[in-house]
């Protein structure tokens, strides 16, 4: 977590960083695949456009 706890960064088993945009896609796509995503997801103005486009490709509203 960052200093005030509003952002998170994770590291995968190979030691590579997984940033917030990647986490948003991973979590949303997994929940979508499991049928547990009720509605779309929300990002910020700083969210990468690629995340929005990738989510829309799999039918997740952004």
DAPE-V610526 format. One line per field, one symbol per residue. phi: phi as a letter, one per 30 degrees, with the letter a starting at -180 (. if undefined). A space follows every 10 residues. Layout:
phi = ???
//
This chain:
phi = .decicbbbc bddciddcdd dddededddd ddddicccjc bbccdddded dedddddcic db
//
